Structure formats: structure tokens, C-alpha cells
Amino acid sequence: MTFSIVVQVGDALGVAVASKFIAVGSVVPAARLGVGAVATQAFAKVSYKADVLDLLASGSSPADALATVTGADEGRATRQVGIVTPTSQVTYTGEECNAWAGGRQGRDATGGYAIQGNILVGPQVVDQMEDAWLASPHLPVAARLMHALMAGDRVGGDRRGRQSAALYVVAPGAGYDSGGVLADLRVDDHPDAPTELARLLDLNDLYFGPPSNVMPLQGPLGDEVRKRLSTLGREQPDLMDALADWAGEANYEMRLSPDGIDARVLQALREATS
């Protein structure tokens, strides 16, 4: 009922998943900085997430961690699991998982991946996800995960349809307050959940991404920004103070730069005053 991709790229670890199942993000994905990432699905055993990550943290390989949790589970024939660490990866599909069910795993120059799915339209889902992942090393890890998930969705994904999707990525110093969670996004019930998840990822980048394409607040651009902030009632002698006042209220504070205005913040300011 689900298709997912679990990855490691440098110090980043993450999972993207979609399913004809409500709130799949509450069940399938987990990742821990410096340890690994895991997806548990099919007749998912949620305790696999904590158990696998604890085993990895204690030094087990993905294959050994998988053998431990499935070996103690009488329902293992109905389970599907993907596990990735900075050094290796494994995907597992129990023989009683509903067809089509299977997975792909491997590594490229950027890191490792495990892709798996069940109740799919066919093997083309995981094949296309693998191709999309391997063809996009230039993308940031969260965008690359989303790219792979959408590739599987475009060729049919879950043969019962769409309902929910989720993305969970951790990386050192990433995300809000540099806490290490680069993305923790869920679409719990939506007729086009993967597309809605992609929209949320774009907003996540807007609100929590670092400043980029920063332009000095000088000359005509400085005049424009001052005028637009004035329209919003943000008049202060120091233009950067006025910008920070507005950006903080609009939740763009993580994109503030002492060198000027971030391109996406400028776009948002223009939209707010158009």
C-alpha cells in the first residue's frame, strides 16, 4: 500500500513516502543524525523504527539490524523495510506482501539508497524512483527525495490511488534554530498528496532555508524595498531594521542577511505589496 525511498547523502539522512493510507508519515519514516534512516511499511511494525535505529547506534549494520528485528517477529512475512546508514543499506520485502511488491538498493558517489513498495502498479514504480534518484545528484537532498517520489507517482505508484505522503530529513545544523531537522512534512489526507507535499517542501525551504542570492540594499533596490516596507507600516531610519521587523513577523527571519535582501524574501515582499 506504500512506496518509499530511504537515503543517505553525506551527513544527511532521510525518507520520502506516499501511500493510499491515511497519515503515512505517522507510521513509516524515521531517521537519526549520525546513525541512519529507516522505513517500515506493508503491514508496518512501527516499533521497527526505534528498534532499528537503536541497533544501528550500537554498531549493528543495516543487514544485521534487519535480521534482528525480523527474526523476532512472527509477522515478518507481511513486512517491508528499508534501512540506510553512511556505510551500507538494505531493503526487505516479506514473501506475503501484496503484489506488486519489491525493492531496489544501491550506492552512488553521493551515498546510499533503499527503495521499496507494495500494492504497486508494477516494478516500474521502484525502477523509475531509482532512475530519478541516480540522475539528480545536483539537487539538495530533500528536493532529490521529492524528485524520486514524484517519479514513482507519475508511473502509477500505489495501484489503489493517492491519500497521504511524507518527507523526513535530518542533517547537522539544518532547519529551524539549526536543530538538525531539515524537513518534517506530512500530508495526511489529500487526493493528490505527493503534489501537495512538493508544495509544502517549497514553503519549508522558503521559511527555513538559509539566505541565498542576497542583493545589497543600495540604489534603486534599496529605494524600492524602503517604499514597500513603508506601505506595510514598517518605517524605521535603518532600512535593515525595518526589513527585519517585517520579516520576523512574516516568518522569514532565517533568510535575513546582514549583506542585503534574500531573493525569495524580496519576492514575498513584492507579493505582499502588489
Phi and psi restraints in degrees (value plus and minus 20) as a CYANA .aco file:
   2 THR   PHI    -172.8  -132.8
   2 THR   PSI     128.5   168.5
   3 PHE   PHI    -152.5  -112.5
   3 PHE   PSI     120.1   160.1
   4 SER   PHI    -166.4  -126.4
   4 SER   PSI     141.6   181.6
   5 ILE   PHI    -154.7  -114.7
   5 ILE   PSI     110.3   150.3
   6 VAL   PHI    -135.5   -95.5
   6 VAL   PSI     111.5   151.5
   7 VAL   PHI    -161.7  -121.7
   7 VAL   PSI     142.4   182.4
   8 GLN   PHI    -154.8  -114.8
   8 GLN   PSI     107.5   147.5
   9 VAL   PHI    -152.5  -112.5
   9 VAL   PSI      88.0   128.0
  10 GLY   PHI      39.8    79.8
  10 GLY   PSI    -145.1  -105.1
  11 ASP   PHI    -110.1   -70.1
  11 ASP   PSI     -21.5    18.5
  12 ALA   PHI    -109.5   -69.5
  12 ALA   PSI     125.4   165.4
  13 LEU   PHI    -156.0  -116.0
  13 LEU   PSI     121.0   161.0
  14 GLY   PHI    -184.8  -144.8
  14 GLY   PSI     149.5   189.5
  15 VAL   PHI    -160.4  -120.4
  15 VAL   PSI     116.7   156.7
  16 ALA   PHI    -143.8  -103.8
  16 ALA   PSI     120.8   160.8
  17 VAL   PHI    -170.8  -130.8
  17 VAL   PSI     127.7   167.7
  18 ALA   PHI    -162.8  -122.8
  18 ALA   PSI     133.8   173.8
  19 SER   PHI    -185.2  -145.2
  19 SER   PSI     136.9   176.9
  20 LYS   PHI    -109.6   -69.6
  20 LYS   PSI      53.3    93.3
  21 PHE   PHI    -184.3  -144.3
  21 PHE   PSI     117.4   157.4
  22 ILE   PHI     -90.9   -50.9
  22 ILE   PSI     117.5   157.5
  23 ALA   PHI      32.7    72.7
  23 ALA   PSI      31.1    71.1
  24 VAL   PHI     -80.6   -40.6
  24 VAL   PSI     -46.7    -6.7
  25 GLY   PHI     -86.1   -46.1
  25 GLY   PSI     -39.2     0.8
  26 SER   PHI    -102.7   -62.7
  26 SER   PSI     -29.7    10.3
  27 VAL   PHI    -135.1   -95.1
  27 VAL   PSI     -68.1   -28.1
  28 VAL   PHI    -104.1   -64.1
  28 VAL   PSI     -75.1   -35.1
  29 PRO   PHI    -111.3   -71.3
  29 PRO   PSI     128.6   168.6
  30 ALA   PHI    -177.8  -137.8
  30 ALA   PSI     128.8   168.8
  31 ALA   PHI    -174.3  -134.3
  31 ALA   PSI     131.3   171.3
  32 ARG   PHI    -158.1  -118.1
  32 ARG   PSI     108.1   148.1
  33 LEU   PHI     -72.9   -32.9
  33 LEU   PSI     114.3   154.3
  34 GLY   PHI      52.9    92.9
  34 GLY   PSI     -17.4    22.6
  35 VAL   PHI    -141.2  -101.2
  35 VAL   PSI     -86.1   -46.1
  36 GLY   PHI     149.0   189.0
  36 GLY   PSI    -196.0  -156.0
  37 ALA   PHI    -157.5  -117.5
  37 ALA   PSI     131.9   171.9
  38 VAL   PHI    -166.8  -126.8
  38 VAL   PSI     127.3   167.3
  39 ALA   PHI    -145.6  -105.6
  39 ALA   PSI     112.0   152.0
  40 THR   PHI    -140.0  -100.0
  40 THR   PSI     107.5   147.5
  41 GLN   PHI    -172.2  -132.2
  41 GLN   PSI    -182.8  -142.8
  42 ALA   PHI      43.3    83.3
  42 ALA   PSI    -145.0  -105.0
  43 PHE   PHI    -102.3   -62.3
  43 PHE   PSI      57.4    97.4
  44 ALA   PHI     -80.9   -40.9
  44 ALA   PSI     117.4   157.4
  45 LYS   PHI    -125.6   -85.6
  45 LYS   PSI      82.7   122.7
  46 VAL   PHI     -81.2   -41.2
  46 VAL   PSI     -51.2   -11.2
  47 SER   PHI     -85.8   -45.8
  47 SER   PSI     -36.9     3.1
  48 TYR   PHI     -76.2   -36.2
  48 TYR   PSI     -54.8   -14.8
  49 LYS   PHI     -80.1   -40.1
  49 LYS   PSI     -76.8   -36.8
  50 ALA   PHI     -86.2   -46.2
  50 ALA   PSI     -60.4   -20.4
  51 ASP   PHI     -83.3   -43.3
  51 ASP   PSI     -66.2   -26.2
  52 VAL   PHI     -83.6   -43.6
  52 VAL   PSI     -66.9   -26.9
  53 LEU   PHI     -84.0   -44.0
  53 LEU   PSI     -56.6   -16.6
  54 ASP   PHI     -85.9   -45.9
  54 ASP   PSI     -60.3   -20.3
  55 LEU   PHI     -85.3   -45.3
  55 LEU   PSI     -63.0   -23.0
  56 LEU   PHI     -81.5   -41.5
  56 LEU   PSI     -62.0   -22.0
  57 ALA   PHI     -83.9   -43.9
  57 ALA   PSI     -48.1    -8.1
  58 SER   PHI    -107.2   -67.2
  58 SER   PSI     -19.6    20.4
  59 GLY   PHI      92.5   132.5
  59 GLY   PSI     -21.9    18.1
  60 SER   PHI     -90.0   -50.0
  60 SER   PSI     128.6   168.6
  61 SER   PHI     -98.9   -58.9
  61 SER   PSI     143.0   183.0
  62 PRO   PHI     -74.6   -34.6
  62 PRO   PSI     -62.3   -22.3
  63 ALA   PHI     -84.2   -44.2
  63 ALA   PSI     -60.9   -20.9
  64 ASP   PHI     -89.8   -49.8
  64 ASP   PSI     -60.5   -20.5
  65 ALA   PHI     -82.4   -42.4
  65 ALA   PSI     -62.7   -22.7
  66 LEU   PHI     -80.8   -40.8
  66 LEU   PSI     -65.8   -25.8
  67 ALA   PHI     -81.8   -41.8
  67 ALA   PSI     -56.8   -16.8
  68 THR   PHI     -86.7   -46.7
  68 THR   PSI     -69.8   -29.8
  69 VAL   PHI     -92.1   -52.1
  69 VAL   PSI     -58.4   -18.4
  70 THR   PHI     -94.9   -54.9
  70 THR   PSI     -53.0   -13.0
  71 GLY   PHI     -82.5   -42.5
  71 GLY   PSI     -48.0    -8.0
  72 ALA   PHI    -115.1   -75.1
  72 ALA   PSI     -13.5    26.5
  73 ASP   PHI    -137.0   -97.0
  73 ASP   PSI      94.3   134.3
  74 GLU   PHI     -88.2   -48.2
  74 GLU   PSI     -37.8     2.2
  75 GLY   PHI    -115.8   -75.8
  75 GLY   PSI      -4.4    35.6
  76 ARG   PHI     -80.2   -40.2
  76 ARG   PSI     -47.3    -7.3
  77 ALA   PHI     -87.3   -47.3
  77 ALA   PSI     -37.8     2.2
  78 THR   PHI    -120.8   -80.8
  78 THR   PSI     -18.3    21.7
  79 ARG   PHI    -116.3   -76.3
  79 ARG   PSI     139.8   179.8
  80 GLN   PHI    -160.0  -120.0
  80 GLN   PSI     116.0   156.0
  81 VAL   PHI    -163.3  -123.3
  81 VAL   PSI     122.8   162.8
  82 GLY   PHI    -148.3  -108.3
  82 GLY   PSI     115.4   155.4
  83 ILE   PHI    -155.9  -115.9
  83 ILE   PSI     115.5   155.5
  84 VAL   PHI    -158.1  -118.1
  84 VAL   PSI     118.5   158.5
  85 THR   PHI    -148.3  -108.3
  85 THR   PSI     157.3   197.3
  86 PRO   PHI     -84.2   -44.2
  86 PRO   PSI     -31.4     8.6
  87 THR   PHI    -138.0   -98.0
  87 THR   PSI     -41.4    -1.4
  88 SER   PHI    -181.3  -141.3
  88 SER   PSI     156.0   196.0
  89 GLN   PHI    -174.6  -134.6
  89 GLN   PSI     140.4   180.4
  90 VAL   PHI    -175.0  -135.0
  90 VAL   PSI     126.0   166.0
  91 THR   PHI    -146.8  -106.8
  91 THR   PSI     124.2   164.2
  92 TYR   PHI    -155.6  -115.6
  92 TYR   PSI     113.9   153.9
  93 THR   PHI    -149.7  -109.7
  93 THR   PSI      96.1   136.1
  94 GLY   PHI     -86.3   -46.3
  94 GLY   PSI     131.0   171.0
  95 GLU   PHI     -88.5   -48.5
  95 GLU   PSI     -32.7     7.3
  96 GLU   PHI    -123.0   -83.0
  96 GLU   PSI     -11.0    29.0
  97 CYS   PHI     -86.1   -46.1
  97 CYS   PSI     124.6   164.6
  98 ASN   PHI     -91.1   -51.1
  98 ASN   PSI     115.6   155.6
  99 ALA   PHI     -91.2   -51.2
  99 ALA   PSI     135.3   175.3
 100 TRP   PHI     -95.4   -55.4
 100 TRP   PSI     121.5   161.5
 101 ALA   PHI    -159.4  -119.4
 101 ALA   PSI     119.4   159.4
 102 GLY   PHI     150.4   190.4
 102 GLY   PSI    -195.0  -155.0
 103 GLY   PHI    -175.6  -135.6
 103 GLY   PSI     153.9   193.9
 104 ARG   PHI    -157.6  -117.6
 104 ARG   PSI     128.4   168.4
 105 GLN   PHI    -167.2  -127.2
 105 GLN   PSI     137.4   177.4
 106 GLY   PHI     151.6   191.6
 106 GLY   PSI    -193.8  -153.8
 107 ARG   PHI    -160.3  -120.3
 107 ARG   PSI     130.3   170.3
 108 ASP   PHI    -147.8  -107.8
 108 ASP   PSI    -186.0  -146.0
 109 ALA   PHI     -85.5   -45.5
 109 ALA   PSI     -38.6     1.4
 110 THR   PHI    -113.4   -73.4
 110 THR   PSI     -42.7    -2.7
 111 GLY   PHI     133.3   173.3
 111 GLY   PSI    -180.9  -140.9
 112 GLY   PHI    -130.1   -90.1
 112 GLY   PSI     141.4   181.4
 113 TYR   PHI    -169.0  -129.0
 113 TYR   PSI     132.1   172.1
 114 ALA   PHI    -156.8  -116.8
 114 ALA   PSI     105.6   145.6
 115 ILE   PHI    -141.8  -101.8
 115 ILE   PSI     115.0   155.0
 116 GLN   PHI    -171.4  -131.4
 116 GLN   PSI     133.9   173.9
 117 GLY   PHI    -181.8  -141.8
 117 GLY   PSI     136.6   176.6
 118 ASN   PHI    -163.2  -123.2
 118 ASN   PSI     136.5   176.5
 119 ILE   PHI      33.1    73.1
 119 ILE   PSI      23.5    63.5
 120 LEU   PHI    -114.5   -74.5
 120 LEU   PSI     145.2   185.2
 121 VAL   PHI     -88.1   -48.1
 121 VAL   PSI     -41.2    -1.2
 122 GLY   PHI     143.7   183.7
 122 GLY   PSI     159.4   199.4
 123 PRO   PHI     -85.4   -45.4
 123 PRO   PSI     -36.0     4.0
 124 GLN   PHI     -81.2   -41.2
 124 GLN   PSI     -43.1    -3.1
 125 VAL   PHI     -84.9   -44.9
 125 VAL   PSI     -74.1   -34.1
 126 VAL   PHI     -91.9   -51.9
 126 VAL   PSI     -50.1   -10.1
 127 ASP   PHI     -83.1   -43.1
 127 ASP   PSI     -66.0   -26.0
 128 GLN   PHI     -88.8   -48.8
 128 GLN   PSI     -55.3   -15.3
 129 MET   PHI     -82.7   -42.7
 129 MET   PSI     -63.9   -23.9
 130 GLU   PHI     -83.2   -43.2
 130 GLU   PSI     -65.4   -25.4
 131 ASP   PHI     -80.4   -40.4
 131 ASP   PSI     -63.5   -23.5
 132 ALA   PHI     -85.0   -45.0
 132 ALA   PSI     -60.0   -20.0
 133 TRP   PHI     -83.2   -43.2
 133 TRP   PSI     -68.3   -28.3
 134 LEU   PHI     -89.1   -49.1
 134 LEU   PSI     -45.2    -5.2
 135 ALA   PHI    -107.2   -67.2
 135 ALA   PSI     -20.7    19.3
 136 SER   PHI    -148.6  -108.6
 136 SER   PSI      24.0    64.0
 137 PRO   PHI     -86.7   -46.7
 137 PRO   PSI     -34.3     5.7
 138 HIS   PHI     -96.8   -56.8
 138 HIS   PSI     -36.6     3.4
 139 LEU   PHI    -102.1   -62.1
 139 LEU   PSI     129.0   169.0
 140 PRO   PHI     -78.4   -38.4
 140 PRO   PSI     132.5   172.5
 141 VAL   PHI     -78.1   -38.1
 141 VAL   PSI     -62.3   -22.3
 142 ALA   PHI     -86.3   -46.3
 142 ALA   PSI     -62.4   -22.4
 143 ALA   PHI     -85.6   -45.6
 143 ALA   PSI     -55.7   -15.7
 144 ARG   PHI     -87.9   -47.9
 144 ARG   PSI     -60.6   -20.6
 145 LEU   PHI     -80.3   -40.3
 145 LEU   PSI     -64.4   -24.4
 146 MET   PHI     -84.2   -44.2
 146 MET   PSI     -58.9   -18.9
 147 HIS   PHI     -80.3   -40.3
 147 HIS   PSI     -63.8   -23.8
 148 ALA   PHI     -87.6   -47.6
 148 ALA   PSI     -61.8   -21.8
 149 LEU   PHI     -82.8   -42.8
 149 LEU   PSI     -63.5   -23.5
 150 MET   PHI     -85.3   -45.3
 150 MET   PSI     -52.1   -12.1
 151 ALA   PHI     -83.0   -43.0
 151 ALA   PSI     -61.7   -21.7
 152 GLY   PHI     -87.2   -47.2
 152 GLY   PSI     -58.5   -18.5
 153 ASP   PHI     -84.9   -44.9
 153 ASP   PSI     -59.7   -19.7
 154 ARG   PHI     -84.0   -44.0
 154 ARG   PSI     -48.4    -8.4
 155 VAL   PHI    -115.8   -75.8
 155 VAL   PSI      -9.1    30.9
 156 GLY   PHI     105.2   145.2
 156 GLY   PSI     -47.8    -7.8
 157 GLY   PHI      31.2    71.2
 157 GLY   PSI    -156.9  -116.9
 158 ASP   PHI     -84.8   -44.8
 158 ASP   PSI     103.8   143.8
 159 ARG   PHI     -88.9   -48.9
 159 ARG   PSI     -30.4     9.6
 160 ARG   PHI    -109.5   -69.5
 160 ARG   PSI     -32.1     7.9
 161 GLY   PHI     101.3   141.3
 161 GLY   PSI    -182.2  -142.2
 162 ARG   PHI    -135.5   -95.5
 162 ARG   PSI     129.2   169.2
 163 GLN   PHI    -171.8  -131.8
 163 GLN   PSI     -65.4   -25.4
 164 SER   PHI    -163.5  -123.5
 164 SER   PSI     143.4   183.4
 165 ALA   PHI    -178.1  -138.1
 165 ALA   PSI     138.7   178.7
 166 ALA   PHI    -175.1  -135.1
 166 ALA   PSI     136.3   176.3
 167 LEU   PHI    -161.3  -121.3
 167 LEU   PSI     106.9   146.9
 168 TYR   PHI    -154.8  -114.8
 168 TYR   PSI     100.9   140.9
 169 VAL   PHI    -157.2  -117.2
 169 VAL   PSI     114.5   154.5
 170 VAL   PHI    -141.0  -101.0
 170 VAL   PSI     124.9   164.9
 171 ALA   PHI    -177.6  -137.6
 171 ALA   PSI     122.5   162.5
 172 PRO   PHI     -76.2   -36.2
 172 PRO   PSI     109.1   149.1
 173 GLY   PHI      53.8    93.8
 173 GLY   PSI     -14.2    25.8
 174 ALA   PHI    -108.1   -68.1
 174 ALA   PSI     143.9   183.9
 175 GLY   PHI      58.6    98.6
 175 GLY   PSI    -189.8  -149.8
 176 TYR   PHI     -80.5   -40.5
 176 TYR   PSI     111.0   151.0
 177 ASP   PHI      38.0    78.0
 177 ASP   PSI       3.6    43.6
 178 SER   PHI      34.4    74.4
 178 SER   PSI      12.7    52.7
 179 GLY   PHI     -99.2   -59.2
 179 GLY   PSI     -27.5    12.5
 180 GLY   PHI      84.2   124.2
 180 GLY   PSI     -31.4     8.6
 181 VAL   PHI    -116.7   -76.7
 181 VAL   PSI      83.0   123.0
 182 LEU   PHI     -92.1   -52.1
 182 LEU   PSI     -58.5   -18.5
 183 ALA   PHI    -173.8  -133.8
 183 ALA   PSI     114.5   154.5
 184 ASP   PHI    -161.2  -121.2
 184 ASP   PSI      64.7   104.7
 185 LEU   PHI    -142.3  -102.3
 185 LEU   PSI     119.3   159.3
 186 ARG   PHI    -159.5  -119.5
 186 ARG   PSI     117.0   157.0
 187 VAL   PHI    -135.9   -95.9
 187 VAL   PSI      87.8   127.8
 188 ASP   PHI    -105.0   -65.0
 188 ASP   PSI     -48.1    -8.1
 189 ASP   PHI    -180.8  -140.8
 189 ASP   PSI      81.3   121.3
 190 HIS   PHI    -175.0  -135.0
 190 HIS   PSI     119.4   159.4
 191 PRO   PHI     -86.9   -46.9
 191 PRO   PSI     -38.5     1.5
 192 ASP   PHI    -154.2  -114.2
 192 ASP   PSI      42.5    82.5
 193 ALA   PHI     -78.4   -38.4
 193 ALA   PSI     -63.7   -23.7
 194 PRO   PHI     -80.8   -40.8
 194 PRO   PSI     -61.6   -21.6
 195 THR   PHI     -85.7   -45.7
 195 THR   PSI     -59.0   -19.0
 196 GLU   PHI     -85.7   -45.7
 196 GLU   PSI     -56.6   -16.6
 197 LEU   PHI     -83.7   -43.7
 197 LEU   PSI     -60.1   -20.1
 198 ALA   PHI     -82.0   -42.0
 198 ALA   PSI     -57.9   -17.9
 199 ARG   PHI     -84.1   -44.1
 199 ARG   PSI     -62.1   -22.1
 200 LEU   PHI     -85.8   -45.8
 200 LEU   PSI     -55.7   -15.7
 201 LEU   PHI     -83.8   -43.8
 201 LEU   PSI     -58.4   -18.4
 202 ASP   PHI     -83.1   -43.1
 202 ASP   PSI     -61.6   -21.6
 203 LEU   PHI     -86.9   -46.9
 203 LEU   PSI     -58.4   -18.4
 204 ASN   PHI     -78.7   -38.7
 204 ASN   PSI     -62.2   -22.2
 205 ASP   PHI     -85.6   -45.6
 205 ASP   PSI     -60.1   -20.1
 206 LEU   PHI     -80.9   -40.9
 206 LEU   PSI     -67.1   -27.1
 207 TYR   PHI    -100.8   -60.8
 207 TYR   PSI     -53.6   -13.6
 208 PHE   PHI    -137.2   -97.2
 208 PHE   PSI     -22.8    17.2
 209 GLY   PHI     -95.7   -55.7
 209 GLY   PSI     140.0   180.0
 210 PRO   PHI     -97.3   -57.3
 210 PRO   PSI     143.0   183.0
 211 PRO   PHI     -78.0   -38.0
 211 PRO   PSI     121.4   161.4
 212 SER   PHI    -167.4  -127.4
 212 SER   PSI     133.0   173.0
 213 ASN   PHI      29.5    69.5
 213 ASN   PSI      32.3    72.3
 214 VAL   PHI     -99.0   -59.0
 214 VAL   PSI     110.6   150.6
 215 MET   PHI    -134.6   -94.6
 215 MET   PSI     114.5   154.5
 216 PRO   PHI     -81.8   -41.8
 216 PRO   PSI     120.2   160.2
 217 LEU   PHI    -105.3   -65.3
 217 LEU   PSI      51.3    91.3
 218 GLN   PHI    -151.8  -111.8
 218 GLN   PSI     139.1   179.1
 219 GLY   PHI      37.7    77.7
 219 GLY   PSI    -162.3  -122.3
 220 PRO   PHI     -78.8   -38.8
 220 PRO   PSI     -56.2   -16.2
 221 LEU   PHI     -86.7   -46.7
 221 LEU   PSI     -62.9   -22.9
 222 GLY   PHI     -80.1   -40.1
 222 GLY   PSI     -62.1   -22.1
 223 ASP   PHI     -83.2   -43.2
 223 ASP   PSI     -61.8   -21.8
 224 GLU   PHI     -83.0   -43.0
 224 GLU   PSI     -66.7   -26.7
 225 VAL   PHI     -84.0   -44.0
 225 VAL   PSI     -61.9   -21.9
 226 ARG   PHI     -81.2   -41.2
 226 ARG   PSI     -62.3   -22.3
 227 LYS   PHI     -85.7   -45.7
 227 LYS   PSI     -62.5   -22.5
 228 ARG   PHI     -88.0   -48.0
 228 ARG   PSI     -59.2   -19.2
 229 LEU   PHI     -85.8   -45.8
 229 LEU   PSI     -56.1   -16.1
 230 SER   PHI     -82.8   -42.8
 230 SER   PSI     -58.4   -18.4
 231 THR   PHI     -79.7   -39.7
 231 THR   PSI     -51.5   -11.5
 232 LEU   PHI    -110.9   -70.9
 232 LEU   PSI     -12.7    27.3
 233 GLY   PHI      58.1    98.1
 233 GLY   PSI       2.0    42.0
 234 ARG   PHI    -127.6   -87.6
 234 ARG   PSI      51.1    91.1
 235 GLU   PHI    -123.7   -83.7
 235 GLU   PSI      97.9   137.9
 236 GLN   PHI    -161.1  -121.1
 236 GLN   PSI     132.0   172.0
 237 PRO   PHI     -76.8   -36.8
 237 PRO   PSI     -59.3   -19.3
 238 ASP   PHI    -114.3   -74.3
 238 ASP   PSI     100.7   140.7
 239 LEU   PHI     -82.3   -42.3
 239 LEU   PSI     -59.2   -19.2
 240 MET   PHI     -85.1   -45.1
 240 MET   PSI     -55.0   -15.0
 241 ASP   PHI     -84.9   -44.9
 241 ASP   PSI     -61.1   -21.1
 242 ALA   PHI     -84.4   -44.4
 242 ALA   PSI     -62.2   -22.2
 243 LEU   PHI     -83.7   -43.7
 243 LEU   PSI     -63.9   -23.9
 244 ALA   PHI     -84.0   -44.0
 244 ALA   PSI     -56.2   -16.2
 245 ASP   PHI     -82.6   -42.6
 245 ASP   PSI     -67.7   -27.7
 246 TRP   PHI     -89.7   -49.7
 246 TRP   PSI     -65.5   -25.5
 247 ALA   PHI     -82.8   -42.8
 247 ALA   PSI     -57.1   -17.1
 248 GLY   PHI     -83.6   -43.6
 248 GLY   PSI     -60.7   -20.7
 249 GLU   PHI     -90.4   -50.4
 249 GLU   PSI     -52.5   -12.5
 250 ALA   PHI    -106.6   -66.6
 250 ALA   PSI     -18.3    21.7
 251 ASN   PHI      51.8    91.8
 251 ASN   PSI       9.1    49.1
 252 TYR   PHI    -125.3   -85.3
 252 TYR   PSI      -3.0    37.0
 253 GLU   PHI     -82.9   -42.9
 253 GLU   PSI     -46.3    -6.3
 254 MET   PHI     -94.3   -54.3
 254 MET   PSI     -32.3     7.7
 255 ARG   PHI    -120.2   -80.2
 255 ARG   PSI     -13.3    26.7
 256 LEU   PHI     -93.0   -53.0
 256 LEU   PSI     123.3   163.3
 257 SER   PHI    -157.8  -117.8
 257 SER   PSI     118.8   158.8
 258 PRO   PHI     -87.3   -47.3
 258 PRO   PSI     -30.4     9.6
 259 ASP   PHI    -112.8   -72.8
 259 ASP   PSI     -24.0    16.0
 260 GLY   PHI     130.5   170.5
 260 GLY   PSI    -162.7  -122.7
 261 ILE   PHI    -139.1   -99.1
 261 ILE   PSI     112.0   152.0
 262 ASP   PHI     -86.0   -46.0
 262 ASP   PSI     123.6   163.6
 263 ALA   PHI     -81.3   -41.3
 263 ALA   PSI     -58.2   -18.2
 264 ARG   PHI     -95.1   -55.1
 264 ARG   PSI     -52.0   -12.0
 265 VAL   PHI     -86.1   -46.1
 265 VAL   PSI     -60.5   -20.5
 266 LEU   PHI     -81.0   -41.0
 266 LEU   PSI     -63.4   -23.4
 267 GLN   PHI     -80.7   -40.7
 267 GLN   PSI     -63.4   -23.4
 268 ALA   PHI     -84.6   -44.6
 268 ALA   PSI     -58.7   -18.7
 269 LEU   PHI     -84.7   -44.7
 269 LEU   PSI     -62.1   -22.1
 270 ARG   PHI     -83.5   -43.5
 270 ARG   PSI     -60.7   -20.7
 271 GLU   PHI     -86.5   -46.5
 271 GLU   PSI     -55.5   -15.5
 272 ALA   PHI     -92.0   -52.0
 272 ALA   PSI     -38.4     1.6
 273 THR   PHI    -140.7  -100.7
 273 THR   PSI      -5.6    34.4
